[in-house]
Amino acid sequence: MTLIRKSAIFSKEGSFGQGKGSDYAWFPFPPGYKFSHTPSRATTRIQTTGTKRFDNIAYGTFSGTWEVTYMMDWNYLEPLQMVFETYTPTPVAGKTGLYEHTFRKADNKRIESYCIREAYDNTMAGGREDEVIELRGCVARSVTFSKASGSSQTQVTISGFYSFNESFIGQIEHLDYERYTDVNLMEYMCLFIGGLEDDNYIANTESLTISIDNSAEAIYNVCSPFPGEYIEGVTNYTFSTVALANDPRHYRLRLNSGGKDNTHTYPLSKGLAPISEMHMISYDEEAREHDNSRVEAFEAADNSLDIRVYDCEIKSVPYPNGDGSKLEDSISSSMCSEIYFVFTTRRPTYALTDANDHRKTSIVIPV
């Protein structure tokens, strides 16, 4: 018994490290989530001259790390607010009942902190008492979105640190799980280099990975082992992909210009520039019903995602030695100036303050 013995929920904090804010609700993570965390203390060996043994251990700062993975779902976008400072929901012009949800980084803000409450059912495994543990001051350091050709879903991994945890020991009546009634997984993804036009579609893409690193760090002081503040530095956006090597204009010739075009057959010495624009789109329409136009299917879909990538460098394209099953072009960790997400769904908002959202939940703290 592993997954059936634990559950986790999250909420936005009112202030860093102080737990759930009074204006916010508890929300479940998306379907299929896996959550883990590790608390640790810094230790220093106190060694005295004349012996091979240590005499004492000095205990220093407390630090905690956490990670959650899940499959992207059109109806569960709330965790993305952990990573992006700006979330903007707006009605889609000319399309009644559709709303656009933009998640984007901001230069003049920092990511917010969250509280995560995890419950462990120990009595069903022969234990005497259950445990509910609250992680406070949870800040997202990085997020990775990965799509492989062998599956339809896009996996999201968010990881970060937290400042403090507190356990509540006793009996809990149930774990925090209610059946997901509106699961709507995001399926498949298409890559376009250039504007969102069918001619720019990159066929035979075998994997896509986007990573965003917030450069967030905890700040400690001399009065406490627990961080009292945190900072966020420069944002690092990276893009990686693997595609069947059957068209040199997709990636190989782009190395010659730095990425900006695929027309030069030799490396340039001047005027190099990155790829100005890329799009990764997903939608719930069938392209076959729109004359095989992926762009038309995207525009007609009720649920869609446009991941917009700007100024992506191409600095290396390895030519494989051919000992594998097929020849592939690979782009690894190419820097980009900005990546942001634009969803379209029928849900008006994913605000964590929505009192009418039936998904809000809470584990009762044991007495």
C-alpha positions, 0 to 999 in steps of 0.5 A, spaced: 500 500 500 503 506 497 499 511 493 492 509 497 495 511 504 497 519 502 494 525 499 496 532 498 492 539 497 495 546 496 493 553 497 496 560 496 499 563 503 497 570 505 505 571 507 511 567 506 511 561 511 505 563 515 501 557 512 494 558 508 491 565 507 484 566 509 482 569 502 484 562 499 481 555 498 485 548 499 485 545 492 487 538 489 493 537 485 491 535 478 489 527 476 494 522 476 499 527 481 505 524 485 507 528 491 514 528 495 518 532 499 524 531 504 526 535 510 533 536 512 538 539 517 545 542 516 550 539 520 557 540 522 562 535 525 565 538 532 572 535 532 577 535 537 585 534 536 587 527 539 581 523 537 578 520 531 571 520 534 567 527 533 565 530 540 559 533 538 554 535 532 552 542 531 545 543 527 544 548 523 539 551 518 533 547 516 531 546 509 526 542 505 525 540 498 518 538 494 516 536 488 510 534 484 508 531 477 502 530 474 499 530 467 496 536 464 489 537 464 484 542 461 480 543 467 486 543 473 491 549 471 491 552 478 498 549 480 501 553 474 500 559 478 506 557 483 511 558 477 508 564 473 507 571 477 501 573 472 495 569 471 490 573 466 483 570 465 479 574 459 473 572 455 475 570 448 472 575 443 467 573 438 466 566 442 461 566 447 463 561 453 470 561 451 476 564 456 483 565 455 488 564 460 495 567 460 500 564 464 506 569 464 513 571 468 513 578 470 519 583 471 516 587 477 513 581 481 516 575 484 513 568 484 508 567 490 509 562 496 504 556 497 502 552 503 502 544 502 498 539 506 499 532 506 496 526 509 498 519 511 493 514 513 498 509 518 492 506 521 490 502 515 498 499 515 497 497 522 500 504 525 497 507 531 496 514 529 495 518 522 499 524 520 498 530 517 504 535 515 503 542 513 509 544 509 509 552 509 513 557 505 513 553 499 516 556 493 517 553 486 524 553 483 523 550 476 518 547 472 519 542 466 513 540 461 515 534 457 512 530 451 514 524 448 512 521 442 510 514 446 504 517 450 499 522 448 499 526 455 504 532 457 507 531 464 509 537 468 514 537 474 514 542 479 519 542 484 522 547 489 523 549 497 519 550 503 521 554 509 518 550 515 513 544 516 509 542 522 506 535 523 499 533 527 498 526 530 492 523 531 486 520 527 483 522 520 477 520 518 479 520 511 484 522 506 483 528 501 480 524 495 474 525 491 473 522 485 475 527 479 468 528 475 471 533 470 478 530 467 479 532 461 487 531 459 491 535 454 493 530 448 498 531 443 502 537 441 505 540 435 511 544 434 511 550 429 518 554 427 516 561 425 508 563 425 503 559 427 502 557 420 501 550 417 507 551 412 511 551 419 509 545 422 515 540 424 513 533 422 516 527 426 518 530 432 519 525 437 520 529 444 519 536 446 521 539 453 520 546 456 524 548 462 523 554 466 528 556 472 526 561 477 532 562 480 529 562 487 533 562 493 531 562 501 534 567 505 536 565 512 538 570 518 543 569 524 537 569 529 533 562 526 535 556 522 529 557 518 529 562 512 525 568 513 524 571 506 526 568 499 528 572 493 527 570 485 533 572 480 533 572 473 529 567 469 532 561 465 527 558 459 530 552 455 527 548 450 529 541 447 527 537 442 528 530 438 526 529 431 527 524 425 533 527 421 530 527 414 530 534 413 536 539 414 532 545 414 528 543 420 534 544 425 541 543 421 541 549 417 539 553 422 545 552 426 549 556 420 545 563 422 544 562 429 537 559 428 533 565 425 533 562 418 534 555 414 537 558 408 544 558 409 549 552 407 555 555 411 556 558 418 555 565 418 560 570 421 556 576 422 548 577 423 547 571 427 540 571 431 536 566 434 529 563 432 524 569 433 518 565 434 516 558 435 509 555 437 507 549 441 500 547 440 495 542 443 487 542 442 481 538 442 479 538 435 480 533 429 485 536 424 482 531 419 475 535 420 479 541 418 482 539 411 488 536 415 489 543 417 492 543 424 492 551 425 484 551 423 483 545 428 487 549 433 482 555 432 476 551 432 477 548 439 474 549 445 480 547 449 487 549 446 494 551 448 499 555 445 506 555 448 509 561 445 517 561 445 521 567 443 528 568 441 530 561 441 538 560 440 540 554 436 548 553 438 549 545 437 546 540 432 549 533 433 550 529 427 549 522 430 554 516 428 548 512 425 549 506 430 542 507 433 535 505 430 534 511 426 538 518 425 535 523 429 536 531 430 537 533 437 536 540 440 538 540 448 537 546 453 537 551 448 536 558 451 530 562 450 528 569 451 521 568 454 516 562 454 509 563 456 502 559 456 496 561 453 490 556 454 483 557 451 477 553 455 470 554 457 472 555 465 471 562 466 477 562 472 482 558 475 483 563 481 484 560 488 479 564 491 473 561 487 469 559 493 464 556 488 469 551 485 467 544 487 474 542 487 476 546 493 477 541 499 480 540 506 483 535 510 481 535 517 487 536 522 487 531 527 485 533 535 
